[in-house]
Amino acid sequence: MEKKKYSSYAEIELELQILKVEREIHYQKILLSIDKTKESILPFKKINKILEVVSNFSSGIYGTILKTAIPILINWYLNRKRGD
């Protein structure tokens, strides 16, 4: 890098502002790449969508039927005779 020669403080201030903005841009790019990496490794949005669908499904009449039927089926399975 070659040394720059400034003729006024205004030029120095302008250069400092430019460097500050460039630094902020690079920082935001790093944060964005970290977020993208997190999304690719841990697909929370997909899991949340699935849980939301299951929650909506289980809150209606089907959910009430399942909440009633599942314990009955579990008890039947546990209490059945081995020979039957």
PDB file with one MODEL, atoms N, CA, C and O in Angstrom:
MODEL        1
ATOM      1  N   MET A   1       0.830  -1.177   0.000  1.00  0.00           N
ATOM      2  CA  MET A   1       0.000   0.000   0.000  1.00  0.00           C
ATOM      3  C   MET A   1       0.875   1.241   0.000  1.00  0.00           C
ATOM      4  O   MET A   1       1.850   1.342   0.745  1.00  0.00           O
ATOM      5  N   GLU A   2       0.521   2.135  -0.811  1.00  0.00           N
ATOM      6  CA  GLU A   2       1.279   3.378  -0.840  1.00  0.00           C
ATOM      7  C   GLU A   2       0.660   4.388   0.132  1.00  0.00           C
ATOM      8  O   GLU A   2      -0.539   4.348   0.408  1.00  0.00           O
ATOM      9  N   LYS A   3       1.477   5.264   0.628  1.00  0.00           N
ATOM     10  CA  LYS A   3       1.008   6.281   1.570  1.00  0.00           C
ATOM     11  C   LYS A   3       0.270   7.373   0.819  1.00  0.00           C
ATOM     12  O   LYS A   3       0.690   7.834  -0.243  1.00  0.00           O
ATOM     13  N   LYS A   4      -0.850   7.769   1.414  1.00  0.00           N
ATOM     14  CA  LYS A   4      -1.624   8.852   0.813  1.00  0.00           C
ATOM     15  C   LYS A   4      -1.221  10.157   1.475  1.00  0.00           C
ATOM     16  O   LYS A   4      -0.913  10.211   2.666  1.00  0.00           O
ATOM     17  N   LYS A   5      -1.233  11.193   0.676  1.00  0.00           N
ATOM     18  CA  LYS A   5      -0.942  12.515   1.210  1.00  0.00           C
ATOM     19  C   LYS A   5      -2.226  13.327   1.191  1.00  0.00           C
ATOM     20  O   LYS A   5      -2.906  13.434   0.171  1.00  0.00           O
ATOM     21  N   TYR A   6      -2.533  13.890   2.340  1.00  0.00           N
ATOM     22  CA  TYR A   6      -3.755  14.674   2.488  1.00  0.00           C
ATOM     23  C   TYR A   6      -3.406  16.153   2.580  1.00  0.00           C
ATOM     24  O   TYR A   6      -2.400  16.547   3.169  1.00  0.00           O
ATOM     25  N   SER A   7      -4.266  16.945   1.981  1.00  0.00           N
ATOM     26  CA  SER A   7      -4.008  18.391   2.012  1.00  0.00           C
ATOM     27  C   SER A   7      -4.867  19.115   3.046  1.00  0.00           C
ATOM     28  O   SER A   7      -4.645  20.291   3.333  1.00  0.00           O
ATOM     29  N   SER A   8      -5.870  18.388   3.614  1.00  0.00           N
ATOM     30  CA  SER A   8      -6.706  19.029   4.628  1.00  0.00           C
ATOM     31  C   SER A   8      -7.290  17.972   5.569  1.00  0.00           C
ATOM     32  O   SER A   8      -7.283  16.774   5.284  1.00  0.00           O
ATOM     33  N   TYR A   9      -7.789  18.463   6.684  1.00  0.00           N
ATOM     34  CA  TYR A   9      -8.433  17.561   7.635  1.00  0.00           C
ATOM     35  C   TYR A   9      -9.750  17.010   7.077  1.00  0.00           C
ATOM     36  O   TYR A   9     -10.179  15.923   7.465  1.00  0.00           O
ATOM     37  N   ALA A  10     -10.375  17.734   6.193  1.00  0.00           N
ATOM     38  CA  ALA A  10     -11.626  17.276   5.593  1.00  0.00           C
ATOM     39  C   ALA A  10     -11.401  16.006   4.777  1.00  0.00           C
ATOM     40  O   ALA A  10     -12.233  15.099   4.794  1.00  0.00           O
ATOM     41  N   GLU A  11     -10.278  15.941   4.063  1.00  0.00           N
ATOM     42  CA  GLU A  11      -9.958  14.735   3.305  1.00  0.00           C
ATOM     43  C   GLU A  11      -9.716  13.552   4.235  1.00  0.00           C
ATOM     44  O   GLU A  11     -10.132  12.431   3.945  1.00  0.00           O
ATOM     45  N   ILE A  12      -9.053  13.801   5.332  1.00  0.00           N
ATOM     46  CA  ILE A  12      -8.797  12.732   6.313  1.00  0.00           C
ATOM     47  C   ILE A  12     -10.114  12.238   6.903  1.00  0.00           C
ATOM     48  O   ILE A  12     -10.327  11.031   7.022  1.00  0.00           O
ATOM     49  N   GLU A  13     -10.987  13.155   7.267  1.00  0.00           N
ATOM     50  CA  GLU A  13     -12.290  12.783   7.828  1.00  0.00           C
ATOM     51  C   GLU A  13     -13.110  11.975   6.816  1.00  0.00           C
ATOM     52  O   GLU A  13     -13.753  10.988   7.174  1.00  0.00           O
ATOM     53  N   LEU A  14     -13.080  12.397   5.570  1.00  0.00           N
ATOM     54  CA  LEU A  14     -13.809  11.681   4.525  1.00  0.00           C
ATOM     55  C   LEU A  14     -13.264  10.266   4.370  1.00  0.00           C
ATOM     56  O   LEU A  14     -14.034   9.312   4.264  1.00  0.00           O
ATOM     57  N   GLU A  15     -11.955  10.129   4.358  1.00  0.00           N
ATOM     58  CA  GLU A  15     -11.334   8.800   4.243  1.00  0.00           C
ATOM     59  C   GLU A  15     -11.689   7.931   5.444  1.00  0.00           C
ATOM     60  O   GLU A  15     -11.948   6.738   5.285  1.00  0.00           O
ATOM     61  N   LEU A  16     -11.707   8.503   6.631  1.00  0.00           N
ATOM     62  CA  LEU A  16     -12.077   7.749   7.834  1.00  0.00           C
ATOM     63  C   LEU A  16     -13.533   7.290   7.771  1.00  0.00           C
ATOM     64  O   LEU A  16     -13.854   6.173   8.175  1.00  0.00           O
ATOM     65  N   GLN A  17     -14.406   8.150   7.268  1.00  0.00           N
ATOM     66  CA  GLN A  17     -15.809   7.766   7.127  1.00  0.00           C
ATOM     67  C   GLN A  17     -15.962   6.631   6.117  1.00  0.00           C
ATOM     68  O   GLN A  17     -16.734   5.699   6.339  1.00  0.00           O
ATOM     69  N   ILE A  18     -15.231   6.710   5.018  1.00  0.00           N
ATOM     70  CA  ILE A  18     -15.282   5.647   4.008  1.00  0.00           C
ATOM     71  C   ILE A  18     -14.798   4.331   4.604  1.00  0.00           C
ATOM     72  O   ILE A  18     -15.423   3.292   4.394  1.00  0.00           O
ATOM     73  N   LEU A  19     -13.711   4.361   5.333  1.00  0.00           N
ATOM     74  CA  LEU A  19     -13.175   3.152   5.962  1.00  0.00           C
ATOM     75  C   LEU A  19     -14.146   2.577   6.987  1.00  0.00           C
ATOM     76  O   LEU A  19     -14.294   1.360   7.103  1.00  0.00           O
ATOM     77  N   LYS A  20     -14.803   3.460   7.726  1.00  0.00           N
ATOM     78  CA  LYS A  20     -15.776   3.009   8.717  1.00  0.00           C
ATOM     79  C   LYS A  20     -16.947   2.303   8.047  1.00  0.00           C
ATOM     80  O   LYS A  20     -17.403   1.266   8.530  1.00  0.00           O
ATOM     81  N   VAL A  21     -17.437   2.851   6.943  1.00  0.00           N
ATOM     82  CA  VAL A  21     -18.545   2.232   6.212  1.00  0.00           C
ATOM     83  C   VAL A  21     -18.112   0.899   5.616  1.00  0.00           C
ATOM     84  O   VAL A  21     -18.860  -0.078   5.662  1.00  0.00           O
ATOM     85  N   GLU A  22     -16.898   0.859   5.054  1.00  0.00           N
ATOM     86  CA  GLU A  22     -16.394  -0.406   4.499  1.00  0.00           C
ATOM     87  C   GLU A  22     -16.273  -1.472   5.578  1.00  0.00           C
ATOM     88  O   GLU A  22     -16.614  -2.634   5.355  1.00  0.00           O
ATOM     89  N   ARG A  23     -15.786  -1.071   6.752  1.00  0.00           N
ATOM     90  CA  ARG A  23     -15.652  -2.012   7.856  1.00  0.00           C
ATOM     91  C   ARG A  23     -17.019  -2.545   8.278  1.00  0.00           C
ATOM     92  O   ARG A  23     -17.158  -3.739   8.543  1.00  0.00           O
ATOM     93  N   GLU A  24     -18.022  -1.682   8.343  1.00  0.00           N
ATOM     94  CA  GLU A  24     -19.376  -2.093   8.706  1.00  0.00           C
ATOM     95  C   GLU A  24     -19.957  -3.050   7.664  1.00  0.00           C
ATOM     96  O   GLU A  24     -20.630  -4.020   8.012  1.00  0.00           O
ATOM     97  N   ILE A  25     -19.695  -2.772   6.388  1.00  0.00           N
ATOM     98  CA  ILE A  25     -20.171  -3.660   5.314  1.00  0.00           C
ATOM     99  C   ILE A  25     -19.561  -5.043   5.465  1.00  0.00           C
ATOM    100  O   ILE A  25     -20.265  -6.047   5.361  1.00  0.00           O
ATOM    101  N   HIS A  26     -18.267  -5.103   5.707  1.00  0.00           N
ATOM    102  CA  HIS A  26     -17.606  -6.396   5.873  1.00  0.00           C
ATOM    103  C   HIS A  26     -18.133  -7.132   7.102  1.00  0.00           C
ATOM    104  O   HIS A  26     -18.318  -8.348   7.073  1.00  0.00           O
ATOM    105  N   TYR A  27     -18.369  -6.399   8.160  1.00  0.00           N
ATOM    106  CA  TYR A  27     -18.909  -7.003   9.380  1.00  0.00           C
ATOM    107  C   TYR A  27     -20.296  -7.596   9.125  1.00  0.00           C
ATOM    108  O   TYR A  27     -20.586  -8.708   9.565  1.00  0.00           O
ATOM    109  N   GLN A  28     -21.148  -6.860   8.419  1.00  0.00           N
ATOM    110  CA  GLN A  28     -22.490  -7.352   8.109  1.00  0.00           C
ATOM    111  C   GLN A  28     -22.432  -8.567   7.181  1.00  0.00           C
ATOM    112  O   GLN A  28     -23.254  -9.474   7.310  1.00  0.00           O
ATOM    113  N   LYS A  29     -21.482  -8.600   6.255  1.00  0.00           N
ATOM    114  CA  LYS A  29     -21.309  -9.765   5.386  1.00  0.00           C
ATOM    115  C   LYS A  29     -20.933 -10.995   6.199  1.00  0.00           C
ATOM    116  O   LYS A  29     -21.416 -12.094   5.929  1.00  0.00           O
ATOM    117  N   ILE A  30     -20.078 -10.812   7.187  1.00  0.00           N
ATOM    118  CA  ILE A  30     -19.686 -11.931   8.057  1.00  0.00           C
ATOM    119  C   ILE A  30     -20.894 -12.425   8.834  1.00  0.00           C
ATOM    120  O   ILE A  30     -21.122 -13.632   8.922  1.00  0.00           O
ATOM    121  N   LEU A  31     -21.675 -11.507   9.401  1.00  0.00           N
ATOM    122  CA  LEU A  31     -22.872 -11.904  10.145  1.00  0.00           C
ATOM    123  C   LEU A  31     -23.856 -12.646   9.256  1.00  0.00           C
ATOM    124  O   LEU A  31     -24.459 -13.630   9.685  1.00  0.00           O
ATOM    125  N   LEU A  32     -24.024 -12.187   8.028  1.00  0.00           N
ATOM    126  CA  LEU A  32     -24.932 -12.838   7.095  1.00  0.00           C
ATOM    127  C   LEU A  32     -24.453 -14.237   6.750  1.00  0.00           C
ATOM    128  O   LEU A  32     -25.258 -15.166   6.688  1.00  0.00           O
ATOM    129  N   SER A  33     -23.165 -14.402   6.526  1.00  0.00           N
ATOM    130  CA  SER A  33     -22.646 -15.736   6.213  1.00  0.00           C
ATOM    131  C   SER A  33     -22.782 -16.673   7.414  1.00  0.00           C
ATOM    132  O   SER A  33     -23.009 -17.870   7.240  1.00  0.00           O
ATOM    133  N   ILE A  34     -22.647 -16.145   8.613  1.00  0.00           N
ATOM    134  CA  ILE A  34     -22.845 -16.971   9.813  1.00  0.00           C
ATOM    135  C   ILE A  34     -24.305 -17.412   9.906  1.00  0.00           C
ATOM    136  O   ILE A  34     -24.581 -18.572  10.210  1.00  0.00           O
ATOM    137  N   ASP A  35     -25.231 -16.507   9.649  1.00  0.00           N
ATOM    138  CA  ASP A  35     -26.651 -16.849   9.687  1.00  0.00           C
ATOM    139  C   ASP A  35     -26.998 -17.895   8.632  1.00  0.00           C
ATOM    140  O   ASP A  35     -27.755 -18.826   8.907  1.00  0.00           O
ATOM    141  N   LYS A  36     -26.451 -17.748   7.432  1.00  0.00           N
ATOM    142  CA  LYS A  36     -26.709 -18.733   6.378  1.00  0.00           C
ATOM    143  C   LYS A  36     -26.149 -20.096   6.758  1.00  0.00           C
ATOM    144  O   LYS A  36     -26.771 -21.124   6.491  1.00  0.00           O
ATOM    145  N   THR A  37     -24.984 -20.104   7.375  1.00  0.00           N
ATOM    146  CA  THR A  37     -24.386 -21.364   7.814  1.00  0.00           C
ATOM    147  C   THR A  37     -25.244 -22.019   8.882  1.00  0.00           C
ATOM    148  O   THR A  37     -25.454 -23.231   8.850  1.00  0.00           O
ATOM    149  N   LYS A  38     -25.744 -21.232   9.826  1.00  0.00           N
ATOM    150  CA  LYS A  38     -26.623 -21.767  10.862  1.00  0.00           C
ATOM    151  C   LYS A  38     -27.878 -22.374  10.254  1.00  0.00           C
ATOM    152  O   LYS A  38     -28.308 -23.453  10.661  1.00  0.00           O
ATOM    153  N   GLU A  39     -28.467 -21.687   9.280  1.00  0.00           N
ATOM    154  CA  GLU A  39     -29.680 -22.190   8.645  1.00  0.00           C
ATOM    155  C   GLU A  39     -29.426 -23.488   7.908  1.00  0.00           C
ATOM    156  O   GLU A  39     -30.281 -24.373   7.902  1.00  0.00           O
ATOM    157  N   SER A  40     -28.261 -23.617   7.285  1.00  0.00           N
ATOM    158  CA  SER A  40     -27.982 -24.841   6.548  1.00  0.00           C
ATOM    159  C   SER A  40     -27.676 -25.999   7.491  1.00  0.00           C
ATOM    160  O   SER A  40     -27.966 -27.150   7.166  1.00  0.00           O
ATOM    161  N   ILE A  41     -27.095 -25.712   8.652  1.00  0.00           N
ATOM    162  CA  ILE A  41     -26.768 -26.773   9.601  1.00  0.00           C
ATOM    163  C   ILE A  41     -27.977 -27.122  10.461  1.00  0.00           C
ATOM    164  O   ILE A  41     -28.272 -28.301  10.659  1.00  0.00           O
ATOM    165  N   LEU A  42     -28.663 -26.137  10.962  1.00  0.00           N
ATOM    166  CA  LEU A  42     -29.798 -26.338  11.850  1.00  0.00           C
ATOM    167  C   LEU A  42     -31.055 -25.762  11.208  1.00  0.00           C
ATOM    168  O   LEU A  42     -31.313 -24.564  11.327  1.00  0.00           O
ATOM    169  N   PRO A  43     -31.829 -26.585  10.540  1.00  0.00           N
ATOM    170  CA  PRO A  43     -33.004 -26.064   9.827  1.00  0.00           C
ATOM    171  C   PRO A  43     -34.176 -25.806  10.768  1.00  0.00           C
ATOM    172  O   PRO A  43     -35.192 -26.499  10.708  1.00  0.00           O
ATOM    173  N   PHE A  44     -34.029 -24.796  11.645  1.00  0.00           N
ATOM    174  CA  PHE A  44     -35.071 -24.494  12.613  1.00  0.00           C
ATOM    175  C   PHE A  44     -36.370 -24.051  11.950  1.00  0.00           C
ATOM    176  O   PHE A  44     -37.457 -24.368  12.432  1.00  0.00           O
ATOM    177  N   LYS A  45     -36.258 -23.331  10.867  1.00  0.00           N
ATOM    178  CA  LYS A  45     -37.476 -22.838  10.223  1.00  0.00           C
ATOM    179  C   LYS A  45     -38.317 -23.992   9.714  1.00  0.00           C
ATOM    180  O   LYS A  45     -39.543 -23.965   9.827  1.00  0.00           O
ATOM    181  N   LYS A  46     -37.668 -25.011   9.150  1.00  0.00           N
ATOM    182  CA  LYS A  46     -38.407 -26.173   8.656  1.00  0.00           C
ATOM    183  C   LYS A  46     -39.044 -26.933   9.809  1.00  0.00           C
ATOM    184  O   LYS A  46     -40.195 -27.360   9.716  1.00  0.00           O
ATOM    185  N   ILE A  47     -38.307 -27.102  10.884  1.00  0.00           N
ATOM    186  CA  ILE A  47     -38.832 -27.815  12.051  1.00  0.00           C
ATOM    187  C   ILE A  47     -39.990 -27.030  12.656  1.00  0.00           C
ATOM    188  O   ILE A  47     -40.999 -27.619  13.046  1.00  0.00           O
ATOM    189  N   ASN A  48     -39.857 -25.710  12.738  1.00  0.00           N
ATOM    190  CA  ASN A  48     -40.936 -24.884  13.279  1.00  0.00           C
ATOM    191  C   ASN A  48     -42.186 -24.975  12.420  1.00  0.00           C
ATOM    192  O   ASN A  48     -43.298 -24.993  12.949  1.00  0.00           O
ATOM    193  N   LYS A  49     -42.019 -25.032  11.090  1.00  0.00           N
ATOM    194  CA  LYS A  49     -43.173 -25.169  10.201  1.00  0.00           C
ATOM    195  C   LYS A  49     -43.879 -26.496  10.463  1.00  0.00           C
ATOM    196  O   LYS A  49     -45.106 -26.542  10.542  1.00  0.00           O
ATOM    197  N   ILE A  50     -43.110 -27.570  10.597  1.00  0.00           N
ATOM    198  CA  ILE A  50     -43.696 -28.890  10.847  1.00  0.00           C
ATOM    199  C   ILE A  50     -44.435 -28.886  12.180  1.00  0.00           C
ATOM    200  O   ILE A  50     -45.553 -29.394  12.273  1.00  0.00           O
ATOM    201  N   LEU A  51     -43.819 -28.318  13.206  1.00  0.00           N
ATOM    202  CA  LEU A  51     -44.465 -28.264  14.517  1.00  0.00           C
ATOM    203  C   LEU A  51     -45.732 -27.413  14.475  1.00  0.00           C
ATOM    204  O   LEU A  51     -46.712 -27.719  15.153  1.00  0.00           O
ATOM    205  N   GLU A  52     -45.710 -26.356  13.687  1.00  0.00           N
ATOM    206  CA  GLU A  52     -46.891 -25.505  13.557  1.00  0.00           C
ATOM    207  C   GLU A  52     -48.036 -26.271  12.891  1.00  0.00           C
ATOM    208  O   GLU A  52     -49.187 -26.163  13.314  1.00  0.00           O
ATOM    209  N   VAL A  53     -47.721 -27.037  11.861  1.00  0.00           N
ATOM    210  CA  VAL A  53     -48.749 -27.836  11.181  1.00  0.00           C
ATOM    211  C   VAL A  53     -49.309 -28.884  12.126  1.00  0.00           C
ATOM    212  O   VAL A  53     -50.524 -29.073  12.194  1.00  0.00           O
ATOM    213  N   VAL A  54     -48.431 -29.571  12.859  1.00  0.00           N
ATOM    214  CA  VAL A  54     -48.879 -30.587  13.817  1.00  0.00           C
ATOM    215  C   VAL A  54     -49.728 -29.949  14.905  1.00  0.00           C
ATOM    216  O   VAL A  54     -50.746 -30.511  15.309  1.00  0.00           O
ATOM    217  N   SER A  55     -49.320 -28.788  15.376  1.00  0.00           N
ATOM    218  CA  SER A  55     -50.077 -28.091  16.403  1.00  0.00           C
ATOM    219  C   SER A  55     -51.462 -27.703  15.902  1.00  0.00           C
ATOM    220  O   SER A  55     -52.452 -27.881  16.612  1.00  0.00           O
ATOM    221  N   ASN A  56     -51.538 -27.176  14.686  1.00  0.00           N
ATOM    222  CA  ASN A  56     -52.837 -26.812  14.115  1.00  0.00           C
ATOM    223  C   ASN A  56     -53.716 -28.042  13.920  1.00  0.00           C
ATOM    224  O   ASN A  56     -54.926 -27.998  14.145  1.00  0.00           O
ATOM    225  N   PHE A  57     -53.093 -29.138  13.499  1.00  0.00           N
ATOM    226  CA  PHE A  57     -53.838 -30.368  13.271  1.00  0.00           C
ATOM    227  C   PHE A  57     -54.363 -30.935  14.589  1.00  0.00           C
ATOM    228  O   PHE A  57     -55.505 -31.387  14.673  1.00  0.00           O
ATOM    229  N   SER A  58     -53.506 -30.904  15.622  1.00  0.00           N
ATOM    230  CA  SER A  58     -53.891 -31.510  16.891  1.00  0.00           C
ATOM    231  C   SER A  58     -54.839 -30.637  17.709  1.00  0.00           C
ATOM    232  O   SER A  58     -55.408 -31.116  18.690  1.00  0.00           O
ATOM    233  N   SER A  59     -55.022 -29.383  17.338  1.00  0.00           N
ATOM    234  CA  SER A  59     -55.905 -28.519  18.117  1.00  0.00           C
ATOM    235  C   SER A  59     -57.363 -28.652  17.690  1.00  0.00           C
ATOM    236  O   SER A  59     -58.257 -28.222  18.419  1.00  0.00           O
ATOM    237  N   GLY A  60     -57.614 -29.229  16.542  1.00  0.00           N
ATOM    238  CA  GLY A  60     -58.989 -29.346  16.055  1.00  0.00           C
ATOM    239  C   GLY A  60     -59.655 -30.614  16.552  1.00  0.00           C
ATOM    240  O   GLY A  60     -59.248 -31.190  17.561  1.00  0.00           O
ATOM    241  N   ILE A  61     -60.682 -31.045  15.835  1.00  0.00           N
ATOM    242  CA  ILE A  61     -61.429 -32.239  16.222  1.00  0.00           C
ATOM    243  C   ILE A  61     -60.571 -33.484  16.096  1.00  0.00           C
ATOM    244  O   ILE A  61     -60.709 -34.420  16.884  1.00  0.00           O
ATOM    245  N   TYR A  62     -59.671 -33.499  15.092  1.00  0.00           N
ATOM    246  CA  TYR A  62     -58.793 -34.653  14.932  1.00  0.00           C
ATOM    247  C   TYR A  62     -57.858 -34.784  16.133  1.00  0.00           C
ATOM    248  O   TYR A  62     -57.545 -35.893  16.564  1.00  0.00           O
ATOM    249  N   GLY A  63     -57.426 -33.680  16.655  1.00  0.00           N
ATOM    250  CA  GLY A  63     -56.564 -33.708  17.834  1.00  0.00           C
ATOM    251  C   GLY A  63     -57.285 -34.273  19.036  1.00  0.00           C
ATOM    252  O   GLY A  63     -56.703 -35.030  19.813  1.00  0.00           O
ATOM    253  N   THR A  64     -58.542 -33.914  19.198  1.00  0.00           N
ATOM    254  CA  THR A  64     -59.325 -34.438  20.311  1.00  0.00           C
ATOM    255  C   THR A  64     -59.504 -35.950  20.181  1.00  0.00           C
ATOM    256  O   THR A  64     -59.393 -36.688  21.160  1.00  0.00           O
ATOM    257  N   ILE A  65     -59.781 -36.392  18.964  1.00  0.00           N
ATOM    258  CA  ILE A  65     -59.939 -37.833  18.731  1.00  0.00           C
ATOM    259  C   ILE A  65     -58.628 -38.562  18.993  1.00  0.00           C
ATOM    260  O   ILE A  65     -58.615 -39.618  19.626  1.00  0.00           O
ATOM    261  N   LEU A  66     -57.526 -37.997  18.505  1.00  0.00           N
ATOM    262  CA  LEU A  66     -56.231 -38.641  18.731  1.00  0.00           C
ATOM    263  C   LEU A  66     -55.858 -38.671  20.205  1.00  0.00           C
ATOM    264  O   LEU A  66     -55.324 -39.667  20.692  1.00  0.00           O
ATOM    265  N   LYS A  67     -56.135 -37.584  20.916  1.00  0.00           N
ATOM    266  CA  LYS A  67     -55.819 -37.548  22.345  1.00  0.00           C
ATOM    267  C   LYS A  67     -56.622 -38.579  23.123  1.00  0.00           C
ATOM    268  O   LYS A  67     -56.177 -39.056  24.167  1.00  0.00           O
ATOM    269  N   THR A  68     -57.792 -38.921  22.627  1.00  0.00           N
ATOM    270  CA  THR A  68     -58.612 -39.935  23.273  1.00  0.00           C
ATOM    271  C   THR A  68     -58.208 -41.328  22.829  1.00  0.00           C
ATOM    272  O   THR A  68     -58.138 -42.243  23.651  1.00  0.00           O
ATOM    273  N   ALA A  69     -57.944 -41.502  21.556  1.00  0.00           N
ATOM    274  CA  ALA A  69     -57.684 -42.829  21.003  1.00  0.00           C
ATOM    275  C   ALA A  69     -56.299 -43.356  21.337  1.00  0.00           C
ATOM    276  O   ALA A  69     -56.142 -44.555  21.569  1.00  0.00           O
ATOM    277  N   ILE A  70     -55.309 -42.508  21.368  1.00  0.00           N
ATOM    278  CA  ILE A  70     -53.936 -42.983  21.597  1.00  0.00           C
ATOM    279  C   ILE A  70     -53.777 -43.658  22.956  1.00  0.00           C
ATOM    280  O   ILE A  70     -53.202 -44.746  23.001  1.00  0.00           O
ATOM    281  N   PRO A  71     -54.246 -43.088  24.070  1.00  0.00           N
ATOM    282  CA  PRO A  71     -54.114 -43.801  25.349  1.00  0.00           C
ATOM    283  C   PRO A  71     -54.876 -45.136  25.358  1.00  0.00           C
ATOM    284  O   PRO A  71     -54.412 -46.113  25.947  1.00  0.00           O
ATOM    285  N   ILE A  72     -56.028 -45.173  24.712  1.00  0.00           N
ATOM    286  CA  ILE A  72     -56.790 -46.430  24.651  1.00  0.00           C
ATOM    287  C   ILE A  72     -55.989 -47.478  23.883  1.00  0.00           C
ATOM    288  O   ILE A  72     -55.904 -48.630  24.310  1.00  0.00           O
ATOM    289  N   LEU A  73     -55.411 -47.093  22.768  1.00  0.00           N
ATOM    290  CA  LEU A  73     -54.613 -48.031  21.974  1.00  0.00           C
ATOM    291  C   LEU A  73     -53.363 -48.486  22.726  1.00  0.00           C
ATOM    292  O   LEU A  73     -52.982 -49.654  22.642  1.00  0.00           O
ATOM    293  N   ILE A  74     -52.731 -47.582  23.451  1.00  0.00           N
ATOM    294  CA  ILE A  74     -51.543 -47.958  24.230  1.00  0.00           C
ATOM    295  C   ILE A  74     -51.916 -48.943  25.323  1.00  0.00           C
ATOM    296  O   ILE A  74     -51.219 -49.938  25.525  1.00  0.00           O
ATOM    297  N   ASN A  75     -53.016 -48.677  26.036  1.00  0.00           N
ATOM    298  CA  ASN A  75     -53.459 -49.602  27.072  1.00  0.00           C
ATOM    299  C   ASN A  75     -53.819 -50.963  26.483  1.00  0.00           C
ATOM    300  O   ASN A  75     -53.480 -51.998  27.056  1.00  0.00           O
ATOM    301  N   TRP A  76     -54.497 -50.966  25.354  1.00  0.00           N
ATOM    302  CA  TRP A  76     -54.841 -52.231  24.705  1.00  0.00           C
ATOM    303  C   TRP A  76     -53.577 -53.006  24.343  1.00  0.00           C
ATOM    304  O   TRP A  76     -53.509 -54.215  24.565  1.00  0.00           O
ATOM    305  N   TYR A  77     -52.583 -52.327  23.791  1.00  0.00           N
ATOM    306  CA  TYR A  77     -51.352 -52.991  23.381  1.00  0.00           C
ATOM    307  C   TYR A  77     -50.601 -53.530  24.588  1.00  0.00           C
ATOM    308  O   TYR A  77     -50.078 -54.643  24.532  1.00  0.00           O
ATOM    309  N   LEU A  78     -50.533 -52.784  25.661  1.00  0.00           N
ATOM    310  CA  LEU A  78     -49.806 -53.225  26.852  1.00  0.00           C
ATOM    311  C   LEU A  78     -50.530 -54.338  27.595  1.00  0.00           C
ATOM    312  O   LEU A  78     -49.889 -55.201  28.195  1.00  0.00           O
ATOM    313  N   ASN A  79     -51.861 -54.327  27.562  1.00  0.00           N
ATOM    314  CA  ASN A  79     -52.631 -55.306  28.333  1.00  0.00           C
ATOM    315  C   ASN A  79     -53.035 -56.542  27.524  1.00  0.00           C
ATOM    316  O   ASN A  79     -53.656 -57.447  28.082  1.00  0.00           O
ATOM    317  N   ARG A  80     -52.715 -56.610  26.264  1.00  0.00           N
ATOM    318  CA  ARG A  80     -53.123 -57.759  25.472  1.00  0.00           C
ATOM    319  C   ARG A  80     -52.350 -58.994  25.916  1.00  0.00           C
ATOM    320  O   ARG A  80     -51.259 -58.899  26.480  1.00  0.00           O
ATOM    321  N   LYS A  81     -52.929 -60.128  25.653  1.00  0.00           N
ATOM    322  CA  LYS A  81     -52.278 -61.370  26.038  1.00  0.00           C
ATOM    323  C   LYS A  81     -51.269 -61.756  24.981  1.00  0.00           C
ATOM    324  O   LYS A  81     -51.454 -61.481  23.795  1.00  0.00           O
ATOM    325  N   ARG A  82     -50.224 -62.381  25.411  1.00  0.00           N
ATOM    326  CA  ARG A  82     -49.146 -62.718  24.489  1.00  0.00           C
ATOM    327  C   ARG A  82     -49.600 -63.736  23.438  1.00  0.00           C
ATOM    328  O   ARG A  82     -49.129 -63.685  22.302  1.00  0.00           O
ATOM    329  N   GLY A  83     -50.465 -64.619  23.775  1.00  0.00           N
ATOM    330  CA  GLY A  83     -50.879 -65.670  22.856  1.00  0.00           C
ATOM    331  C   GLY A  83     -51.883 -65.213  21.824  1.00  0.00           C
ATOM    332  O   GLY A  83     -52.076 -65.909  20.827  1.00  0.00           O
ATOM    333  N   ASP A  84     -52.516 -64.111  22.006  1.00  0.00           N
ATOM    334  CA  ASP A  84     -53.587 -63.682  21.083  1.00  0.00           C
ATOM    335  C   ASP A  84     -53.055 -63.005  19.887  1.00  0.00           C
ATOM    336  O   ASP A  84     -53.824 -62.587  19.021  1.00  0.00           O
TER     337      ASP A  84
ENDMDL
END
